[in-house]
Each structure stands twice: as C-alpha cells, then as structure tokens.
Amino acid sequence: MSDKKFFPSDYILTAIFLFLAYSLMQTQIMQGDYYKVIAENNYVRLRKILPVRGEIYDREFRPLVKNKLAFGVYVVPGFIKDRGYLAAMIADYSEIEAEEVVEIIHENRFRTYWQIPILRDIDYSTYVSLAEHSDRFPGLVLKTEYIRDYVVPGHFLGHVGKVDKKRYETLDKQEYSPNDYIGKTGIEKQYESLLRGTSGFEVLQVDARGKNLGLIKHIRGTPVAHGTQLILTIDAGLQDCIAEQLEPYGKAAVVVMDVRTGGLLANVSWPRFDQNIFMRRISVALWASLINNPDKPMLDRVIQATYPPGSIYKTITASAGLEGHHITPGEKLAFCSGSYTLGNRSYACWWEYGHGRLDITNAIKQSCDVYFYDLSLRLSLEEFRTHSYNNMVLDPTGIDIPGERSGFFPNTAWYKKRMGKYAPIKGYKINLAIGQGEILVTPLAMCCYYNALARDGNWIQPYLYKRTIGVNLPELELREAELPISAETLALLQNALWEVVNEKKGTGGATRFRNIDVFGKTGSAENPFGKMTHAWFAGYAKWEQPEISFLVFVENAGHGGSIAAPIARAIIDYYDKNMRTNP
C-alpha cells in the first residue's frame, strides 16, 4: 500500500470547498427566510413612458403652445400603507383637501402599481416640503414632467385635460389610461393623434417601495414616439394686434383669412381666458368664476356663437333680388323718408332723415333699410332661405376645429308652428332682409362669404393646420363651391362694397387707405339682450390682388362704421406693414 502525498494546493482547495458548503447551508437554511423576503419584495414591472406632446407654432415658427417642465405629485396605491396619513401630509403642504386625496386613491385602488396624479404644476417650495417626507411614505412619487404652456391665449388652440370616463371608453387602452391628459377642445382635440405621439414601455425590476433596481436592463422595451409639432396658418403678431384693439370692449369675435388659400391668419374670440389653468388643480371658486361669468370667456364666439348679422347680410338679399330677376341694377325702389309702412306698422330706417329713392348699388353703399324692406316683398321666404343656404352662410364651414355651430334661417312652417297659422310672413321677411329678426350666423361663416366675394365668387373651406415639422403628411383636402351669382351680380356687389369705403355717403369710410383698395360692409344689428347694437364690419383688402378678408364683430358696442370698421383698419395696416413680405 503506497502512501499518498498531499500538496499545499490540496489543502487550499479543500478549505475553499468547505467554505462554499458552509455559505450555501447558511443561505438556504440558516438565512433562508431572510432571502425569501428579499426575493418576494422584488418585482418585475412594465413602466409606461409617456410621449412629450407636440408643440404648436404660428406661420412664422413663433410658439403658440410649448411644453415646460413642472413638478408633479403622484401616488402608487399598491405601496400605500395608510391612506389617511399620506393624504393628511399632502394636504398640509398644498391647497388640496385630504378628503379629496383619499377619494382619488380610492377611485384608483385597483390600479395597484400605476402612478396616479394628485397634483400637477406645484411650486418648488411645495415640492421640497413634500420631498423631505417622502422616505416615510411608500407610494408617494414626486417627479418632474412636461406639461402644456399656452403662450398665446386662443380658443382655437383649445386645451388638454384629464380624459373623462365616456371618452375613455372609446380610446385605445394600451395607449391611454383613465388618468391621462388628452386634447379636450380646439386644435388640441382635432389633432390629438398627431400631437400626442405613442407611448413607450420599459421593463424594470423594483423593490417593495417601487424603486428601480436596474437589474434587467438587457431586456428591451418599446421606444416612445414623441408627438408631432404643428405649424398653423395663424400669425401671432396679428393676434396680439387684434387683442390690443379689443381691450376696450367686453365681447367680440374677429377673423382674418388669406384670400388666396383660405387659411386663417387670425382667430380671436373675446374675452380670452388662460388655458394654463387646466394644467393644475382648478378650485371650485375659480371654476365657478369662469362658468358664471356673464361675458362667457370660455365660449368661442368665432364658431360657437350665432348672432343676427345686420346689414352685412344685405349683399345676400341684394343678390337674391338680382338673381331672381325681381330687380334690375338701375331700378329704384320705394322712397326712403326715414321709415317704411306695411299695413298698420311702420319700420324705421337707420337714417331717420331718409335716403330718398336709390338703386341697389347706392342702397348697399348707404345701407338704406327701406330699399331692402321693399325688396323683401318681392321675394318669397323659401326662395330667400334657399339662396341664403346656397351662399354658404348657414351650414358649418368645416374648419378643422370641433364644435362649430350652424346658422339659422326660418321657413314658413317654422313661423306657423310658433306664431300661428296666420303668422304675418311679410313682416318677418322685412326684418330678415336687413339681417335682423330670427336669422342667425356665426362670425366665421360670414367671413368665408366675404372671402368668396374677394375670390370672384369661389368659396373655399377655412382651415388652421398648415404643416408639420419632420413628418410628411398629406395636405388638407379643402372643399370649394361657387356662389350662386352671375358675373354681372358679382361685379355689382364688389363695386358697391368698394363705394361703401371709398365714396361719399359710404358707411365704411373709417377703413379707407390711399394706397390700398378696401371693400367692405358695415352692420349694426339690434338684439333683445342689450340696449346697444352689435357692431359688424366685413370685407377684404386688395393690393395688386385681394390678399386678406376679415370679419369684425363687437357685441353691444354701437354702430359698425364707428366701432368695428376702425378695428378692421388696424388689421389692414398691420398686415400691410408687417406681413406682406411673407404672404
């Protein structure tokens, strides 16, 4: 039997083996419960990466809507140990009530590992105060995030807000959660799919507090696709110019269109409001002040409000008479002594001293009501109504923002249903002929009509979207139509509108320029809700060719020639000095 020799290396290997065996026994037997807890408190999570919403710019690439970094407070329901304790702490350092925090947590109790928003856009001091206590509150998440910053106020831009339950049911659940923000109105809603982008996902390993352990970075998630940036046809400088002109007035709407394209250069509903309030918690008092404000600042008067158009509608009445062969261009109608009598009722002309007998051109230029009263008796109500619809002023224009209202023009059946079988249709037609009575239009629809006159009778659908940045998308398909008027009638109307501004006795002289041909029509519409008339001015401006059309409307402000026309002049002047180099 031979003796085995042991070398020093054998002793070393034996020692290492014994140490590993002991360590394994300690891990699996002696400390097994400890490591089991560690393992059970580590989780694999899919974390949603929200895209940064696309910004919105004007035609000169000036920002209308940007994104800014802000501080936000979130909670993860599955990690919260004591709802009331956490809610009380958050309430101590912010304006939200503890009960509201508890309610939010309760509503989202089954979204165990979602980050549920509690507060957005908090100030830095609040953020620091909450951060000092975050270690004691598992489930509290403080983070920076991008939120909307509405640089230029404008109803047409709309705003984003938390998705409501009804709309959430129609959305892609992989992309949206019930606590996401979504375009609620205006451009933000119309182009939601472009502006939002597409969420990404990453795979994380987290501990019981939700902390990212970063142990499985090799597993690829889904990359995020940020939102598309939009460029609109709007000019921010022109918007500011108009806002300055409207400062003295309570309620108004102004539209400026590019005659050549149909794109809106300005879209101002007045008064405006700060859309940034929707980026943070809105108090009950603030919300009440908005919805109970008699000036209704959240109403988009350009597309959502309808008004009697007053005398700017007389061109449509005139073309109905001419195209229906009820009058001829040189024919003079009833003598205007300051009023018109039908039966036992007298209808006043705006000029109490009277205009005498006029032909159609002078009746438009001087805005003689009596001429149009007389003309109305030659038109049937149904004929007048059909002609109005065919001039594209009563149906929605189809502009690329939601919420546009239709106009209204009554028919015989409507009057008889409401006024009785023997409703005095002739008396109602007299009011309709001068844009009064039951007729209602939106400011945008009337601007599009005058834009069509500038385009020699070609009506074009208005729009705001111009192009995107970095993404090639097809251009908008715009609807076009021809106004139901002959070349002769069109020429007569255009000449009459020029005389309104540029000749003696014209009511629109406040918009006259030496070097610019301005065509327009004033209007002063009575209304049952105020003592002062609504002031209107609609028309277009021509250099070598017509370039811009405009509609100015000011509620309960007075005469169109003295109130609305000067605002139109400021618009033309601004465009001439600041925008013609880049039409």
C-alpha positions, 0 to 999 in steps of 0.5 A: 500500500503506497502512501499518498502525498498531499500538496499545499494546493490540496489543502487550499482547495479543500478549505475553499470547498468547505467554505462554499458548503458552509455559505450555501447551508447558511443561505438556504437554511440558516438565512433562508427566510431572510432571502425569501423576503428579499426575493418576494419584495422584488418585482418585475414591472412594465413602466409606461413612458409617456410621449412629450406632446407636440408643440404648436407654432404660428406661420412664422415658427413663433410658439403658440403652445410649448411644453415646460417642465413642472413638478408633479405629485403622484401616488402608487396605491399598491405601496400605500400603507395608510391612506389617511396619513399620506393624504393628511401630509399632502394636504398640509403642504398644498391647497388640496383637501385630504378628503379629496386625496383619499377619494382619488386613491380610492377611485384608483385602488385597483390600479395597484402599481400605476402612478396616479396624479394628485397634483400637477404644476406645484411650486418648488417650495411645495415640492421640497416640503413634500420631498423631505417626507417622502422616505416615510411614505411608500407610494408617494412619487414626486417627479418632474414632467412636461406639461402644456404652456399656452403662450398665446391665449386662443380658443382655437388652440383649445386645451388638454385635460384629464380624459373623462370616463365616456371618452375613455371608453372609446380610446385605445387602452394600451395607449391611454389610461383613465388618468391621462391628459388628452386634447379636450377642445380646439386644435388640441382635440382635432389633432390629438393623434398627431400631437400626442405621439405613442407611448413607450414601455420599459421593463424594470425590476423594483423593490417593495417601495417601487424603486428601480433596481436596474437589474434587467436592463438587457431586456428591451422595451418599446421606444416612445414616439414623441408627438408631432409639432404643428405649424398653423396658418395663424400669425401671432403678431396679428393676434396680439394686434387684434387683442390690443384693439379689443381691450376696450370692449367686453365681447367680440369675435374677429377673423382674418383669412388669406384670400388666396388659400383660405387659411386663417391668419387670425382667430380671436374670440373675446374675452380670452381666458388662460388655458394654463389653468387646466394644467393644475388643480382648478378650485371650485371658486375659480371654476365657478368664476369662469362658468358664471361669468356673464361675458362667457370667456370660455365660449368661442364666439368665432364658431360657437356663437350665432348672432343676427348679422345686420346689414352685412347680410344685405349683399345676400338679399341684394343678390337674391333680388338680382338673381331672381330677376325681381330687380334690375341694377338701375331700378329704384325702389320705394322712397326712403323718408326715414321709415317704411309702412306695411299695413298698420306698422311702420319700420324705421330706417337707420337714417331717420332723415331718409335716403330718398329713392336709390338703386341697389348699388347706392342702397348697399353703399348707404345701407338704406333699410327701406330699399331692402324692406321693399325688396323683401316683398318681392321675394318669397321666404323659401326662395330667400332661405334657399339662396341664403343656404346656397351662399354658404352662410348657414351650414358649418364651414368645416374648419378643422376645429370641433364644435362649430355651430350652424346658422339659422334661417326660418321657413314658413312652417317654422313661423306657423308652428310658433306664431300661428297659422296666420303668422304675418310672413311679410313682416318677418321677411322685412326684418330678415332682409336687413339681417335682423329678426330670427336669422342667425350666423356665426362670425366665421361663416360670414367671413368665408362669404366675404372671402368668396366675394374677394375670390370672384365668387369661389368659396373655399373651406377655412382651415388652421393646420398648415404643416408639420415639422419632420413628418410628411403628411398629406395636405388638407383636402379643402372643399370649394363651391361657387356662389350662386351669382352671375358675373354681372351680380358679382361685379355689382356687389364688389363695386358697391362694397368698394363705394361703401369705403371709398365714396361719399355717403359710404358707411365704411369710410373709417377703413379707407387707405390711399394706397390700398383698395378696401371693400367692405360692409358695415352692420349694426344689428339690434338684439333683445339682450342689450340696449346697444347694437352689435357692431359688424364690419366685413370685407377684404383688402386688395393690393395688386390682388385681394390678399386678406378678408376679415370679419369684425364683430363687437357685441353691444358696442354701437354702430359698425362704421364707428366701432368695428370698421376702425378695428378692421383698419388696424388689421389692414395696416398691420398686415400691410406693414408687417406681413406682406413680405411673407404672404 
